[in-house]
Amino acid sequence: MTRQNLLGLLLTFWLIVAVSFFYLFYGYANEISSIVSCFIFVVSILLWGRLQKGYFSKFVLFFFLILAVNIVSMGLNYDYPLSTFFTYIFPYLVLLCYYPINTYLEFSPQKYKTFLNAIEVIATIQSILLLINELYNVKTGNTFLHVTFLTSISRYAPRAFTVAEGVLRIAVLIPAAKIILNDFRVIGNLKEYFSFVLIVLSIIFVDQSRIYILSVLGSIVFMVFVRAKEKISLKRAILLLIVLILVVVIGSVFINSIIITLGDSTDGSNYARAQARIYYLDILRQKFYWMTGLGIAIPDKSNIFYWFIKGPAGIFNYNDIGIVGVLAAFGIFGAIWYIWLLLKSVNLAFKSDGKYKLLSLGLVIEALISIGSLSYLDADRVVCLPIMLGIISAGYKYSKMGSAGNGINKDIGGHTYDVVRY
């Protein structure tokens, strides 16, 4: 077995861990995912001596510096036990997996394609299990997966928070990009349609987040526009019109629902988000909290600082308020870092060519649409970052080498890629 294939197997295992082994054995596996990330990082260094830095290495290193400052600040301000620190810091170690992912993707476009296929297959399996579990719960009130349902949230079906997050947030756009690249042809793309429909259904019926669904729809519309701009034809124009009509109809339902929710002063979650923004922005003006943030760790209710961070009623959450949550948790440098990272991603995605631009742009647009209500620095979504950054970095590198004449054209799986000469 070659070193490249070994790294591919390790990353595939990491993806399975990142989806909590499909929730078959236990619930969330953030800690295990972080341990596996560290293991793959060390193994990769031992195998190659050094790893490919890509275009986001400095961002990852700078984030760990921000995290270190955050830890020191919490140590000085709060009387937390070490276990609290480890619980909340551990999930961010998955960012170390950016380096092995980028190293693997930059071996060749075939490895890039293999990694995307692995994400798609794993996400499809997870979606199937989540949908079956959802139906089973509706019929019997029981569950065979280790997920927690909140039956009071939805009138139609029980909701399970975050289980369709993480890898699925990235995965939903992979078959979508392939379908759009092939001009929505069904023949030859049945697998992509199958995966896309199942992942979308799991987002709609299991996660039930309207912002999540709108971010996916918005990303797909953007990708369709980018694709249509490359070469307008009657067929593509008709397909674009159909997609736009469907998105407008579906999107208007969710937008109307969001508007109604925002205007409903009796809606608890809406009230909590609005008050959380006010509360955190007010607290950040005090002392030096605006520089270091309040800290990512949330102590037990028995600790007096729990009510300071969660608010007087204990209902405020960083992960409900997007960029304001990043500012509250990490301070001004964390918020600047996150915005700078997304702007860098947009820049590289736009500079990539058509073969890589579509997916890269879709991924970053999805993150931008969601920035008001969530961020990829939330513990359940941070796994999105190394995957997204690796895909964008490798795509830009192949585009750059292809345009410079350093690559050759090769058809892989119905698509044309630039194969780099090593």
C-alpha positions in Angstrom: 0.0 0.0 0.0 1.4 3.4 -1.0 1.6 6.3 1.4 -1.0 8.2 -0.6 -3.5 5.3 -0.3 -2.8 4.9 3.4 -3.5 8.6 4.0 -6.7 8.2 1.9 -7.9 5.4 4.2 -7.1 7.3 7.3 -9.0 10.3 6.1 -12.0 8.1 5.1 -12.0 6.7 8.7 -11.8 10.3 10.0 -14.9 11.2 8.0 -16.8 8.2 9.5 -15.7 9.3 13.0 -16.8 12.9 12.1 -20.3 11.6 11.5 -20.2 9.8 14.8 -20.0 6.4 13.2 -23.5 7.2 11.8 -24.8 7.4 15.4 -25.1 3.6 15.5 -23.1 3.2 18.7 -23.2 6.4 20.6 -24.0 10.1 20.1 -21.6 13.0 19.3 -18.0 12.1 18.7 -16.2 15.4 18.7 -13.5 14.3 21.1 -12.8 11.1 19.1 -12.7 13.1 15.9 -10.1 15.4 17.4 -8.0 12.5 18.6 -8.1 10.9 15.2 -7.2 14.3 13.6 -4.1 14.5 15.8 -3.2 10.9 15.0 -3.5 11.5 11.2 -1.5 14.8 11.5 1.4 13.0 13.3 1.3 10.0 11.0 1.4 12.3 7.9 4.4 14.1 9.3 6.2 10.8 10.0 5.4 9.5 6.4 6.4 12.7 4.5 8.6 14.7 6.8 6.4 17.8 6.1 2.9 18.5 4.9 1.5 20.6 2.1 0.6 24.0 3.6 -1.8 25.1 0.9 -3.2 28.6 1.0 -4.7 28.5 4.5 -1.8 27.3 6.7 -1.3 30.7 8.3 -5.0 31.0 9.0 -4.9 27.7 10.9 -1.8 28.6 12.9 -3.2 32.1 13.7 -6.4 30.5 15.0 -4.5 28.3 17.4 -2.7 31.5 18.6 -6.2 33.1 19.2 -7.3 29.9 21.0 -4.2 30.0 23.2 -4.9 33.7 24.2 -8.5 32.6 24.9 -7.4 29.9 27.2 -5.1 32.2 29.1 -7.9 34.8 29.4 -10.3 32.2 30.8 -7.6 30.9 33.2 -7.2 34.5 34.6 -10.8 35.4 34.7 -12.6 32.2 35.8 -12.1 29.4 38.2 -12.6 26.5 35.8 -11.5 23.0 36.4 -9.1 21.5 33.8 -11.9 19.2 32.6 -14.0 22.2 31.4 -11.1 23.5 29.3 -10.4 20.1 27.6 -14.1 19.6 26.9 -14.5 22.8 24.9 -11.0 23.1 23.4 -10.7 19.5 22.1 -13.1 19.9 19.2 -10.9 22.6 17.6 -8.1 20.1 17.2 -9.9 18.8 14.0 -8.4 21.9 12.3 -5.1 20.0 12.3 -6.6 17.7 9.7 -6.5 20.6 7.2 -2.8 19.7 6.6 -3.3 15.9 5.8 -6.4 16.8 3.7 -4.6 19.3 1.7 -1.6 17.0 1.3 -3.8 14.2 0.0 -5.8 16.4 -2.4 -2.7 17.9 -3.9 -1.3 14.5 -4.9 -3.4 14.5 -8.1 -6.9 15.5 -9.3 -7.8 11.8 -9.0 -7.2 12.0 -5.2 -9.3 15.2 -5.1 -12.1 13.3 -6.9 -11.7 10.2 -4.6 -11.9 12.4 -1.4 -15.1 14.1 -2.7 -16.6 10.7 -3.6 -15.8 9.4 0.0 -17.6 12.4 1.5 -20.6 11.9 -0.8 -20.9 8.1 0.0 -20.5 8.6 3.8 -23.1 11.4 3.8 -25.5 9.4 1.7 -25.3 6.5 4.2 -25.8 8.8 7.1 -28.8 10.5 5.4 -30.5 7.1 4.8 -30.0 6.1 8.4 -31.3 9.5 9.7 -34.4 9.4 7.5 -35.2 5.8 8.5 -34.7 6.7 12.1 -36.9 9.7 11.8 -39.7 7.6 10.3 -39.2 4.9 12.9 -39.5 7.6 15.6 -42.7 9.0 14.1 -44.3 5.6 14.0 -43.2 4.1 17.3 -41.8 7.0 19.4 -38.5 5.1 19.7 -35.1 5.5 18.0 -32.4 3.0 17.0 -29.8 5.7 16.5 -28.1 7.6 19.4 -29.7 10.9 18.6 -31.9 13.1 20.7 -35.3 14.3 19.3 -37.1 17.4 20.4 -40.7 16.7 19.7 -41.9 20.1 20.8 -40.1 22.0 18.1 -42.0 20.8 15.1 -45.7 20.1 14.5 -45.0 17.6 11.8 -42.0 15.5 12.8 -39.5 15.4 15.7 -36.3 17.4 15.2 -32.8 16.3 16.0 -30.4 19.3 16.3 -26.9 19.2 14.5 -27.0 15.5 13.5 -27.3 16.5 9.8 -24.6 19.1 10.3 -20.8 18.9 9.9 -19.9 16.6 7.0 -23.4 16.8 5.5 -23.2 20.6 5.2 -20.2 20.1 2.8 -21.5 16.9 1.2 -24.8 18.3 0.0 -23.0 20.6 -2.5 -20.8 17.9 -4.0 -23.4 16.0 -6.0 -25.1 19.4 -6.7 -22.0 20.7 -8.3 -21.6 17.5 -10.4 -25.2 17.7 -11.6 -24.8 21.4 -12.6 -21.5 20.7 -14.3 -23.3 18.0 -16.4 -26.1 20.4 -17.3 -28.6 18.5 -15.1 -28.4 15.3 -17.3 -30.0 12.4 -15.5 -28.3 9.6 -17.5 -24.9 9.1 -16.0 -25.7 11.1 -12.9 -28.2 8.9 -11.1 -25.9 8.4 -8.2 -25.5 12.2 -7.8 -29.2 12.8 -7.9 -29.8 9.9 -5.4 -27.2 11.3 -3.0 -28.4 14.9 -3.4 -32.1 14.1 -2.8 -31.4 12.0 0.3 -29.0 14.6 1.9 -31.5 17.4 1.3 -34.3 15.3 2.7 -32.3 14.7 5.9 -31.7 18.4 6.3 -35.3 19.3 5.8 -36.9 16.6 7.9 -34.3 15.8 10.5 -32.4 19.1 11.1 -35.3 21.3 10.1 -33.2 24.5 10.2 -34.7 27.1 7.8 -31.5 29.1 7.6 -29.6 25.8 6.8 -32.0 25.0 3.9 -31.9 28.6 2.6 -28.1 28.6 2.6 -28.1 25.4 0.5 -30.6 26.8 -1.9 -28.7 30.0 -2.2 -25.5 28.2 -2.9 -27.1 26.1 -5.6 -28.6 29.1 -7.3 -25.2 30.9 -7.3 -23.5 27.8 -8.8 -26.2 27.6 -11.5 -25.6 31.3 -12.4 -21.8 30.8 -12.5 -22.2 27.7 -14.8 -24.8 29.5 -17.0 -22.5 32.5 -17.4 -19.7 30.3 -18.9 -21.8 29.3 -21.9 -25.4 30.3 -22.4 -27.4 27.9 -24.5 -31.2 27.4 -25.0 -31.1 24.2 -23.0 -29.1 25.8 -20.1 -31.3 28.9 -20.1 -34.5 26.7 -19.8 -32.9 24.6 -17.0 -31.8 27.8 -15.2 -35.4 29.2 -15.5 -36.8 25.9 -14.0 -34.3 25.9 -11.2 -35.0 29.6 -10.4 -38.8 29.0 -10.3 -38.4 26.1 -7.9 -36.0 28.0 -5.7 -38.3 31.0 -5.6 -41.3 28.9 -4.7 -39.5 26.8 -2.1 -37.4 29.7 -0.8 -40.4 32.0 -0.4 -42.0 29.5 1.9 -38.9 29.4 4.2 -38.3 33.2 4.0 -41.9 33.9 4.8 -41.7 31.5 7.8 -38.5 33.3 9.0 -40.1 36.7 8.6 -43.2 35.5 10.6 -40.9 34.1 13.3 -38.8 37.3 13.5 -42.0 39.3 13.9 -43.4 37.0 16.6 -42.4 38.4 20.0 -43.7 35.3 21.7 -41.3 33.0 19.8 -38.8 31.8 22.4 -35.9 31.0 20.2 -36.2 34.3 18.3 -36.4 36.2 21.6 -33.3 34.4 22.9 -31.2 35.2 19.8 -32.2 38.9 19.8 -31.5 39.3 23.5 -28.3 37.3 23.3 -26.9 39.7 20.7 -27.8 42.7 22.9 -26.4 41.0 26.0 -23.1 39.9 24.5 -22.4 43.2 22.7 -23.0 45.0 26.0 -20.8 42.7 28.0 -18.0 43.0 25.5 -17.7 46.7 26.2 -16.6 46.0 29.7 -12.9 45.5 30.7 -10.9 43.8 28.0 -13.6 41.3 26.9 -13.8 42.8 23.5 -10.2 41.7 22.9 -10.2 38.2 24.3 -13.9 37.3 24.2 -15.8 35.8 27.1 -14.2 32.4 26.4 -15.3 29.3 24.6 -15.8 27.1 27.7 -19.2 26.9 29.4 -18.9 25.8 33.1 -21.5 23.8 35.0 -24.6 25.5 36.3 -23.1 25.2 39.8 -20.4 27.7 38.7 -21.4 31.4 39.1 -19.7 32.2 35.7 -22.3 29.9 33.9 -24.9 32.6 34.4 -22.5 35.3 33.3 -21.8 33.6 30.0 -25.3 32.1 29.4 -27.1 35.2 30.5 -29.3 35.8 33.5 -31.9 33.3 32.3 -29.3 30.8 31.1 -30.7 30.6 27.6 -28.1 32.4 25.5 -25.8 30.5 23.2 -22.8 31.5 21.1 -23.8 29.1 18.3 -27.2 30.7 17.7 -26.0 34.2 16.7 -23.3 33.7 14.0 -20.5 36.2 13.8 -21.7 37.9 17.0 -21.2 34.6 18.7 -17.7 34.4 17.4 -17.0 37.9 18.7 -18.4 37.0 22.1 -16.5 33.7 22.4 -13.1 34.7 20.8 -13.1 38.5 20.9 -12.4 41.0 18.1 -9.4 39.1 16.7 -11.5 35.9 16.4 -14.2 37.8 14.5 -11.7 39.4 12.2 -10.0 36.1 11.6 -13.3 34.4 10.6 -14.3 37.2 8.2 -10.8 37.4 6.8 -10.9 33.6 6.2 -14.2 33.8 4.3 -12.9 36.7 2.2 -9.7 34.8 1.4 -11.9 31.7 0.4 -14.1 33.9 -1.9 -11.0 35.3 -3.5 -9.4 31.9 -4.2 -12.7 30.4 -5.3 -13.3 33.1 -7.9 -9.8 32.8 -9.2 -10.2 29.0 -9.7 -11.3 27.8 -13.2 -14.7 26.3 -14.0 -13.8 22.8 -13.1 -13.1 23.7 -9.5 -14.7 27.1 -9.1 -18.3 25.8 -8.9 -17.9 23.7 -5.8 -15.5 26.1 -4.1 -17.8 29.0 -4.6 -20.8 27.0 -3.5 -19.1 26.1 -0.2 -18.1 29.6 0.7 -21.4 31.1 -0.3 -23.1 28.6 2.0 -21.0 29.8 4.9 -21.6 33.5 4.0 -25.4 33.1 3.9 -25.4 31.5 7.3 -23.0 34.0 9.0 -25.8 35.9 10.8 -27.1 32.9 12.6 -24.2 30.4 12.9 -20.5 30.0 12.2 -18.2 27.1 11.3 -16.4 27.7 14.6 -19.3 26.1 16.5 -18.2 22.8 17.9 -20.6 20.8 15.8 -19.6 22.5 12.5 -15.9 23.1 12.9 -15.2 19.9 11.0 -16.5 21.8 8.0 -13.5 24.1 8.0 -10.6 21.7 7.2 -12.7 20.1 4.5 -13.8 23.3 2.9 -10.4 24.9 3.1 -8.7 21.8 1.7 -11.1 21.7 -1.3 -10.7 25.4 -2.1 -6.9 25.4 -1.7 -6.4 22.3 -3.9 -8.9 23.6 -6.5 -7.1 26.9 -6.8 -3.7 25.2 -7.0 -4.8 22.9 -9.9 -6.5 25.9 -11.7 -3.3 27.9 -11.3 -1.0 25.2 -12.6 -3.3 24.4 -15.4 -3.5 28.0 -16.6 0.3 28.2 -16.4 0.7 25.2 -18.7 2.1 23.0 -16.0 -0.6 20.4 -16.2 -2.2 18.2 -18.9 -5.8 17.7 -19.6 -7.4 14.4 -18.6 -11.0 13.2 -18.5 -12.0 11.6 -15.2 -15.4 10.3 -14.6 -17.1 12.4 -17.2 -15.3 15.6 -16.1 -12.2 17.3 -17.4 -9.5 18.0 -14.8 -6.0 19.4 -14.9 -3.5 16.7 -13.9 -0.4 18.1 -12.4 3.0 16.7 -13.4 5.0 15.7 -10.3 
